[in-house]
Amino acid sequence: MKHLGTNVDLTSKDEDKKSERKAWVNCFEIKGVLPCFTTPGYIRIVAQADNLLDEIISILALKYPPGKVEYFEELNELTLKIHNRLINLFPSGKITMTNTKDLDEARTVLEEIKNMINEAYIDFLKYGKPKSEDLQAIKHLTWLNLYKYLPRTNCGACGYATCMAFTMNVLQGNAKLSQCAPLRDQKYSANVEEIKKILGPYLLQSLGWK
């Protein structure tokens, strides 16, 4: 099984091979089916990817808004609150998920997880591995950190009555930062630059800025 590696050397043969690779994960094998604790009649799934996820997990942690992510940096393990269930990803390539109706639904969700992992691999090729400060931003970013750089006009163009409500929904993944039309005005360009600094490229993308 192949690792991304921690040293980025664009001239090395290892990096050439990474660039040529089409997908990081090609398939999952379902290893276990258990009763779901939270939803009677539903199941929990244990699956195994055909590759390690140890160096992809940190990228996955930044692909979703902080409200949908719990990243355990010391263990390099990730819990995602998506698809109306909890999905746990482990460095070994093990995947568990709750609240699943049946095996057909499990396979559908695993296909979406596979695509998510491979999109993270593309992000790795584009941006490199996340910096420690990028990962810390998940834990420390609050609505106030983001709110203070918004126009704070309460114009309602985003669909929310106040900029405060909009900010909270952005962090929960219910709204995209790009919905703030005034933020694209030239007079707020300095604000946008500050937002880019505090979020970094991965988190900026996960919060929906385009």
C-alpha positions in Angstrom: 0.0 0.0 0.0 1.3 3.4 -0.9 1.9 6.5 1.3 1.8 10.1 0.2 4.9 10.8 2.1 5.9 13.9 4.2 8.6 15.2 1.9 7.5 17.1 -1.1 10.1 17.0 -3.9 8.5 17.6 -7.3 11.5 16.2 -9.0 11.5 12.9 -7.2 10.3 9.7 -8.8 7.9 9.1 -5.9 6.1 12.4 -6.6 6.0 11.6 -10.3 4.2 8.4 -9.4 1.8 10.2 -7.1 0.9 12.6 -9.9 0.2 9.7 -12.2 -2.1 7.9 -9.8 -5.7 8.2 -10.8 -7.4 7.4 -7.5 -6.3 6.8 -3.9 -9.0 4.3 -3.1 -10.6 2.0 -5.7 -12.9 -0.1 -3.6 -14.2 -1.1 -0.1 -14.9 -4.5 1.3 -17.7 -4.8 3.9 -16.2 -6.7 6.8 -19.1 -6.5 9.3 -22.8 -5.8 9.7 -24.0 -5.0 13.2 -27.2 -3.6 14.7 -27.4 0.2 14.9 -27.7 1.5 18.5 -29.4 4.8 17.5 -32.0 3.6 15.0 -33.9 0.3 15.7 -34.0 -1.9 12.6 -31.0 -0.1 10.9 -27.4 -1.4 10.8 -23.9 -0.4 11.4 -21.2 -1.1 8.8 -17.5 -1.9 9.2 -15.6 -1.7 5.9 -12.0 -1.8 4.7 -10.5 0.4 1.9 -8.0 -1.1 -0.4 -5.4 1.5 0.7 -4.2 3.1 3.9 -5.9 6.5 4.8 -3.2 7.7 7.3 -2.1 10.6 5.2 -5.4 11.4 3.6 -7.4 11.8 6.8 -6.0 15.2 7.7 -7.1 16.5 4.2 -10.6 15.0 4.7 -10.9 16.8 8.0 -10.7 20.1 6.2 -13.1 19.2 3.4 -16.2 19.8 5.5 -17.3 22.7 7.7 -16.2 22.5 11.4 -19.7 21.7 12.5 -19.6 18.4 10.6 -16.1 17.3 11.7 -14.5 15.9 14.7 -10.7 15.3 14.1 -8.6 13.5 16.7 -5.2 14.8 15.7 -3.2 12.7 18.2 -4.7 9.5 16.8 -5.2 10.8 13.2 -8.8 9.6 13.3 -11.8 11.4 11.9 -15.6 11.4 12.5 -17.8 13.0 9.9 -21.4 13.9 10.6 -22.7 13.6 7.0 -25.4 11.7 5.1 -27.5 11.7 8.3 -25.0 9.4 10.0 -21.7 9.2 11.8 -18.8 8.0 9.6 -15.5 7.2 11.2 -12.3 6.9 9.3 -9.1 5.3 10.6 -5.5 5.4 9.3 -5.6 1.6 8.6 -8.3 2.2 5.9 -11.0 1.0 8.2 -14.4 2.8 7.9 -17.4 2.5 10.2 -20.8 4.1 9.7 -24.0 4.2 11.6 -27.7 4.6 10.8 -27.7 2.6 7.6 -30.9 1.1 6.2 -29.5 -1.9 4.4 -26.5 -3.2 2.5 -27.6 -1.5 -0.7 -27.6 1.9 1.0 -24.3 1.0 2.6 -22.7 0.4 -0.8 -24.1 3.7 -2.1 -22.7 5.6 0.8 -19.3 3.8 0.5 -19.2 4.8 -3.1 -19.7 8.5 -2.0 -17.0 8.1 0.6 -14.6 6.6 -2.0 -15.3 9.7 -4.2 -14.7 12.0 -1.3 -11.3 10.3 -0.5 -10.3 10.6 -4.1 -11.2 14.3 -4.2 -9.1 14.7 -1.2 -6.2 13.1 -3.0 -6.7 15.6 -5.9 -6.6 18.4 -3.3 -3.3 17.0 -2.0 -1.8 17.2 -5.4 -3.1 20.8 -5.8 -2.3 22.2 -2.3 0.0 19.7 -0.6 -0.5 18.3 2.9 -2.3 20.6 5.3 -0.2 22.6 7.8 -0.6 22.2 11.5 -2.2 25.6 11.8 -4.8 24.6 9.2 -5.8 21.6 11.3 -5.9 23.8 14.5 -8.3 26.1 12.7 -11.0 23.4 12.8 -10.8 23.4 16.6 -10.4 27.1 17.2 -12.5 28.8 14.5 -15.6 30.4 16.0 -18.5 32.3 14.4 -17.0 35.5 15.9 -13.7 34.9 14.1 -15.5 34.8 10.8 -18.2 37.3 11.6 -15.9 40.2 12.2 -14.6 40.1 8.6 -18.1 40.0 7.0 -19.7 43.3 5.8 -22.2 43.1 8.8 -24.8 45.0 6.8 -27.6 42.5 7.6 -28.8 42.9 4.0 -30.4 39.5 3.8 -29.1 38.7 0.4 -27.7 35.4 1.7 -31.1 34.3 2.8 -30.6 34.9 6.5 -31.9 37.8 8.5 -28.6 38.8 10.0 -24.9 38.3 9.3 -24.6 36.6 12.7 -27.1 33.9 11.7 -25.5 33.5 8.3 -22.0 33.0 9.9 -23.3 30.3 12.3 -25.0 28.4 9.4 -21.8 28.6 7.3 -19.8 26.9 10.1 -22.5 24.3 10.5 -22.4 23.6 6.7 -26.0 24.9 6.1 -24.8 27.9 4.0 -21.9 28.7 1.8 -19.6 31.7 2.4 -20.1 32.7 -1.3 -23.7 33.5 -0.5 -22.5 36.7 1.0 -22.8 38.9 -2.2 -21.5 42.2 -0.5 -18.3 40.4 0.4 -17.4 40.4 -3.3 -17.5 44.2 -3.4 -14.0 45.7 -4.0 -14.3 47.7 -0.8 -14.3 44.4 1.2 -11.2 43.0 -0.6 -9.1 43.4 2.5 -11.7 41.5 4.5 -11.5 38.6 2.0 -7.7 38.5 2.3 -8.0 38.3 6.1 -10.6 35.5 5.8 -8.2 33.6 3.5 -5.4 34.0 6.1 -7.4 32.6 9.0 -9.0 29.8 7.1 -6.3 28.6 4.7 -7.0 27.0 1.3 -8.7 23.8 2.5 -11.1 25.3 5.0 -11.8 28.2 2.7 -13.0 25.7 0.1 -15.0 23.7 2.6 -16.9 26.8 3.7 -18.0 27.4 0.1 -15.9 30.4 -1.0 -15.5 30.5 -4.8 
